[in-house]
Amino acid sequence: MRAVLSREPGPPASLVVADVAGPVAGPGEVVVAVAAVGLNFLDTLIIRDRYQFKPERPFSPGAEMAGTVAAVGEGVETLAVGDRVSGHLGWGCCREMVVAKAASLAKVPDGVPLEVAAGLTITYGTTILALDERANLRPCETLAVLGASGGVGQAAVEIGKVMGATVIACAAGADKLAFARDCGADAVVDYEREDLKARLKDLTGGRGVDVIYDPVGGAYSEAALRAIAWLGRHLVIGFAAGDIPKIPLNLLLLKNCDLRGVFFGEAVRRDPAGHARSMERIHAWVAEGKIKPHIDRVVGLDEVPAALEAIAARAVKGKVIVRP
């Protein structure tokens, strides 16, 4: 079978497409014929050895996928050949077939296309963990989303609206802000042209925002935190800007507010049952039309390096999907 491989640490251009042996299902495992893979910003880091996990090489990028069960291993009773499934594997998905623990996969309802399901697990899974469990976002609260046009950004805008929040989308450029409005944002801030702190304060009547969803980092983190409300929650999702900010702790004292980390992969490992319930909610919202994940482009295995370059350059709205 064909697979995208990282044979040495490096940029997307270092990736190659090669023929490798097909997987075999062991006890408790299934083989999935991959219909679609969701690419994420983490894929641009893991191939450079700049992510929390450093897989043994050669490995395939691609942390999430959807497809059809092709074979089941000994002891698997929850899945059968032909079932439509999706899952977060961490890496290894950019190939024609994968092997996964049956317990790590979710069944995909017939009303959710596999190309859509492939891009839901990480972005929407991270976001429901962040907003529901970590932030305890309540209806009528205000949510500021940094990087609002990216994959997790779109998910935060949409889930924030489903949960009843007033959503302020923050991004760079009129086209990205227009996209965020199309996703349901109530107000927008162009943080390359406007003062982020001042605009967030202005849009909240001086009160500040209740929850900050921050997958960007860099200089924007502190600027947003300075506009947080009393008892606000600042969610640390990632650092797409490249720099990990150093936050003055007196800001937390002055607003009686919290910085809260969101580590999706470890949360799934520690609470797989909770993750399964979250995916059921997300799949239901898609089937009901409450959220409408945007696919920026669909590419083949040979186009994965160029797609990752676009993600690294923040030139993607929503998700890039790979069709092996």
C-alpha positions as CSV (number, residue, x, y, z in Angstrom):
1,M,0.0,0.0,0.0
2,R,1.0,3.6,-0.4
3,A,2.0,5.8,2.5
4,V,3.5,9.2,3.2
5,L,6.6,8.8,5.3
6,S,8.8,10.9,7.5
7,R,12.2,9.3,7.4
8,E,14.1,12.1,9.0
9,P,13.3,15.3,10.9
10,G,12.6,18.1,8.5
11,P,10.0,20.4,6.8
12,P,7.1,19.0,4.7
13,A,9.4,18.8,1.6
14,S,11.3,16.0,3.4
15,L,8.3,13.7,3.3
16,V,8.2,10.9,0.7
17,V,5.5,8.6,-0.7
18,A,6.5,4.9,-0.7
19,D,5.0,1.4,-0.8
20,V,4.9,-0.3,2.6
21,A,3.4,-3.5,3.9
22,G,-0.2,-3.6,4.8
23,P,-1.2,-3.8,8.5
24,V,-2.6,-6.9,10.3
25,A,-5.1,-6.6,13.2
26,G,-3.9,-8.0,16.5
27,P,-6.0,-8.8,19.5
28,G,-8.4,-5.9,20.3
29,E,-7.5,-4.2,17.0
30,V,-9.1,-3.5,13.6
31,V,-7.7,-2.7,10.2
32,V,-9.4,0.4,8.6
33,A,-9.4,1.1,4.9
34,V,-8.8,4.9,5.1
35,A,-11.2,7.0,3.2
36,A,-10.0,10.4,4.4
37,V,-7.4,11.9,6.7
38,G,-7.6,15.2,8.5
39,L,-4.4,17.3,8.5
40,N,-3.6,19.6,11.5
41,F,-1.0,22.1,12.6
42,L,0.5,19.5,14.9
43,D,1.5,17.5,11.7
44,T,3.8,20.4,10.8
45,L,5.5,20.0,14.2
46,I,5.7,16.3,14.6
47,I,7.6,15.8,11.4
48,R,10.3,18.2,12.7
49,D,10.5,16.5,16.1
50,R,8.9,19.7,17.7
51,Y,5.8,18.1,19.1
52,Q,5.1,16.5,22.5
53,F,5.4,13.0,21.0
54,K,8.3,11.8,18.8
55,P,7.4,8.6,17.0
56,E,9.9,6.1,15.9
57,R,10.8,6.6,12.2
58,P,9.7,6.0,9.5
59,F,6.2,7.1,10.4
60,S,3.3,8.7,8.5
61,P,1.9,12.1,9.5
62,G,-1.8,12.5,10.0
63,A,-3.3,12.2,13.4
64,E,-6.9,11.6,12.6
65,M,-8.8,9.6,9.9
66,A,-12.1,8.1,8.9
67,G,-12.8,5.0,6.9
68,T,-14.3,1.5,6.8
69,V,-13.4,-1.5,8.9
70,A,-11.6,-4.0,6.7
71,A,-10.6,-6.6,9.2
72,V,-11.1,-7.3,12.9
73,G,-8.7,-8.9,15.4
74,E,-9.3,-11.5,18.1
75,G,-11.7,-10.3,20.8
76,V,-13.2,-7.4,19.0
77,E,-17.0,-7.4,19.5
78,T,-17.9,-3.7,19.2
79,L,-17.0,-3.3,15.5
80,A,-17.5,-5.4,12.4
81,V,-16.2,-5.4,8.9
82,G,-18.0,-2.7,6.9
83,D,-18.5,-0.3,9.9
84,R,-17.9,3.3,9.2
85,V,-15.5,4.7,11.9
86,S,-13.3,7.7,12.7
87,G,-10.6,8.1,15.3
88,H,-7.5,10.0,16.6
89,L,-4.4,7.9,16.3
90,G,-1.8,10.6,17.1
91,W,0.1,9.9,13.9
92,G,0.3,7.3,11.1
93,C,-2.9,8.1,9.2
94,C,-1.6,9.3,5.8
95,R,-1.7,5.9,4.2
96,E,-4.2,3.7,2.5
97,M,-4.8,1.4,5.5
98,V,-4.2,1.7,9.3
99,V,-4.4,-0.5,12.3
100,A,-6.0,0.9,15.4
101,K,-7.4,-0.3,18.8
102,A,-11.1,-0.9,18.4
103,A,-11.7,1.0,21.7
104,S,-10.2,4.2,20.2
105,L,-12.6,4.4,17.3
106,A,-16.1,6.0,17.1
107,K,-18.8,4.8,14.7
108,V,-19.7,7.4,12.2
109,P,-23.5,7.9,11.6
110,D,-24.8,7.5,8.0
111,G,-25.7,11.2,8.0
112,V,-22.0,12.3,8.3
113,P,-19.8,12.0,5.2
114,L,-16.4,10.3,5.9
115,E,-14.5,13.2,4.5
116,V,-16.2,15.4,7.1
117,A,-15.8,12.9,9.9
118,A,-12.0,12.6,9.2
119,G,-11.6,16.3,10.2
120,L,-13.8,16.3,13.4
121,T,-11.9,14.4,16.0
122,I,-9.0,16.7,16.8
123,T,-10.4,20.2,16.1
124,Y,-13.9,19.7,17.4
125,G,-12.8,17.2,20.0
126,T,-10.3,19.6,21.3
127,T,-12.8,22.4,21.3
128,I,-15.6,20.6,23.1
129,L,-13.1,19.5,25.7
130,A,-11.9,23.1,26.1
131,L,-15.2,24.9,26.1
132,D,-17.4,22.4,28.0
133,E,-15.0,20.7,30.4
134,R,-12.1,23.1,30.9
135,A,-13.9,26.5,30.6
136,N,-17.4,25.5,31.7
137,L,-18.7,28.0,29.1
138,R,-22.2,29.1,30.0
139,P,-25.0,30.5,27.8
140,C,-24.8,34.3,27.5
141,E,-21.1,34.5,28.3
142,T,-18.7,36.1,25.8
143,L,-16.1,33.9,24.0
144,A,-13.1,35.4,22.1
145,V,-11.6,33.0,19.6
146,L,-8.0,33.7,18.4
147,G,-7.0,32.2,15.0
148,A,-10.7,32.0,14.3
149,S,-10.4,31.0,10.6
150,G,-8.2,27.9,11.2
151,G,-9.5,24.4,12.0
152,V,-9.8,24.7,15.8
153,G,-10.8,28.3,15.4
154,Q,-13.8,27.5,13.2
155,A,-14.7,24.7,15.6
156,A,-14.6,27.1,18.6
157,V,-16.8,29.7,16.8
158,E,-19.4,27.0,15.9
159,I,-19.4,25.2,19.2
160,G,-19.4,28.4,21.1
161,K,-22.6,29.4,19.3
162,V,-24.2,26.0,19.9
163,M,-23.5,26.5,23.6
164,G,-25.2,29.9,23.6
165,A,-22.2,32.2,23.9
166,T,-21.6,35.5,22.2
167,V,-18.6,34.9,20.0
168,I,-15.9,37.4,19.0
169,A,-13.7,36.0,16.2
170,C,-10.1,37.3,16.1
171,A,-7.9,36.8,13.0
172,A,-5.7,38.6,10.5
173,G,-7.3,39.9,7.3
174,A,-10.7,40.7,5.9
175,D,-11.2,37.4,4.1
176,K,-10.5,35.3,7.3
177,L,-12.9,37.5,9.3
178,A,-15.6,37.2,6.7
179,F,-15.2,33.4,6.9
180,A,-15.5,33.6,10.7
181,R,-18.7,35.6,10.3
182,D,-20.0,33.0,7.9
183,C,-19.4,30.4,10.6
184,G,-21.6,32.3,13.1
185,A,-19.3,34.9,14.8
186,D,-21.2,37.8,16.3
187,A,-18.3,40.3,16.0
188,V,-14.8,40.2,14.6
189,V,-11.4,41.8,15.4
190,D,-8.5,42.1,12.9
191,Y,-5.6,41.8,15.3
192,E,-3.0,42.8,12.8
193,R,-4.7,46.1,12.2
194,E,-6.5,46.8,15.5
195,D,-5.4,46.9,19.1
196,L,-6.7,43.5,20.4
197,K,-7.0,44.5,24.0
198,A,-8.8,47.7,23.2
199,R,-11.2,46.2,20.7
200,L,-12.2,43.3,23.0
201,K,-12.9,45.7,25.8
202,D,-14.9,47.9,23.5
203,L,-17.0,45.1,22.2
204,T,-17.8,44.0,25.7
205,G,-18.7,47.4,27.0
206,G,-15.5,47.6,29.1
207,R,-16.4,44.4,31.0
208,G,-14.0,42.1,29.2
209,V,-14.4,38.6,27.7
210,D,-15.4,35.6,29.9
211,V,-13.5,33.0,27.9
212,I,-10.5,33.3,25.6
213,Y,-9.8,30.4,23.2
214,D,-6.1,30.7,22.3
215,P,-4.5,28.3,19.7
216,V,-2.1,31.1,18.6
217,G,0.2,32.2,21.4
218,G,2.9,34.8,20.7
219,A,2.1,38.4,21.5
220,Y,-1.6,37.9,21.1
221,S,-2.0,35.9,24.3
222,E,-1.0,38.6,26.7
223,A,-3.0,41.2,24.8
224,A,-6.1,39.1,25.0
225,L,-5.6,38.2,28.6
226,R,-5.4,41.9,29.4
227,A,-9.0,42.2,28.1
228,I,-10.3,39.3,30.2
229,A,-13.3,39.7,32.5
230,W,-13.4,39.2,36.3
231,L,-13.4,35.4,36.8
232,G,-12.5,34.8,33.2
233,R,-10.8,31.7,31.8
234,H,-8.0,31.8,29.3
235,L,-7.7,28.5,27.4
236,V,-4.2,27.5,26.2
237,I,-4.7,25.4,23.1
238,G,-1.5,25.8,21.2
239,F,1.1,28.1,19.7
240,A,0.5,28.5,16.0
241,A,2.4,31.9,16.0
242,G,5.5,29.9,16.9
243,D,6.4,31.7,20.2
244,I,5.4,30.4,23.6
245,P,4.4,33.5,25.6
246,K,5.6,34.4,29.1
247,I,2.6,35.7,31.0
248,P,2.9,38.1,33.9
249,L,1.2,36.4,36.7
250,N,0.0,39.6,38.3
251,L,-2.6,39.7,35.5
252,L,-4.3,36.6,37.0
253,L,-4.3,38.2,40.4
254,L,-5.9,41.5,39.2
255,K,-8.8,39.8,37.4
256,N,-9.2,36.8,39.7
257,C,-9.0,34.8,36.5
258,D,-7.5,31.5,35.3
259,L,-5.1,30.2,32.7
260,R,-6.2,26.6,31.8
261,G,-4.3,24.2,29.7
262,V,-6.1,21.9,27.1
263,F,-4.1,18.8,26.2
264,F,-6.5,16.9,24.0
265,G,-4.4,13.8,23.3
266,E,-3.7,13.0,27.0
267,A,-7.3,13.8,27.9
268,V,-8.5,11.1,25.4
269,R,-6.0,8.6,26.8
270,R,-7.1,9.2,30.4
271,D,-10.8,9.3,29.7
272,P,-11.7,7.4,26.5
273,A,-15.3,7.0,27.6
274,G,-15.7,10.8,28.0
275,H,-14.1,11.3,24.6
276,A,-16.6,8.8,23.0
277,R,-19.5,10.8,24.5
278,S,-18.1,14.0,23.1
279,M,-17.8,12.5,19.6
280,E,-21.4,11.3,19.8
281,R,-22.5,14.9,20.5
282,I,-20.3,16.3,17.7
283,H,-21.5,13.7,15.1
284,A,-25.1,14.6,16.1
285,W,-24.5,18.3,15.7
286,V,-23.1,17.7,12.2
287,A,-26.1,15.4,11.2
288,E,-28.5,18.0,12.5
289,G,-26.8,20.9,10.7
290,K,-25.9,22.8,13.9
291,I,-22.2,22.8,12.9
292,K,-20.9,22.7,9.3
293,P,-17.2,21.9,9.2
294,H,-15.5,23.7,6.3
295,I,-13.1,21.7,4.0
296,D,-10.6,24.1,2.5
297,R,-9.3,21.5,0.0
298,V,-9.1,17.8,-0.6
299,V,-5.7,16.4,-1.7
300,G,-4.0,13.2,-2.5
301,L,-1.0,11.6,-0.8
302,D,1.5,13.2,-3.2
303,E,0.1,16.6,-2.3
304,V,0.5,16.3,1.5
305,P,3.8,18.3,1.7
306,A,2.3,21.3,-0.1
307,A,-0.8,21.1,2.1
308,L,1.3,21.1,5.3
309,E,3.2,24.1,4.0
310,A,-0.1,25.9,3.6
311,I,-1.2,25.0,7.1
312,A,2.1,26.2,8.6
313,A,1.7,29.5,6.7
314,R,-1.9,29.8,8.1
315,A,-3.2,30.0,4.6
316,V,-6.0,27.5,5.2
317,K,-9.6,28.1,6.3
318,G,-11.1,25.2,8.1
319,K,-9.5,21.8,7.3
320,V,-7.4,20.1,4.7
321,I,-8.5,16.6,4.0
322,V,-6.3,13.9,2.4
323,R,-8.0,11.2,0.3
324,P,-5.6,8.3,0.0
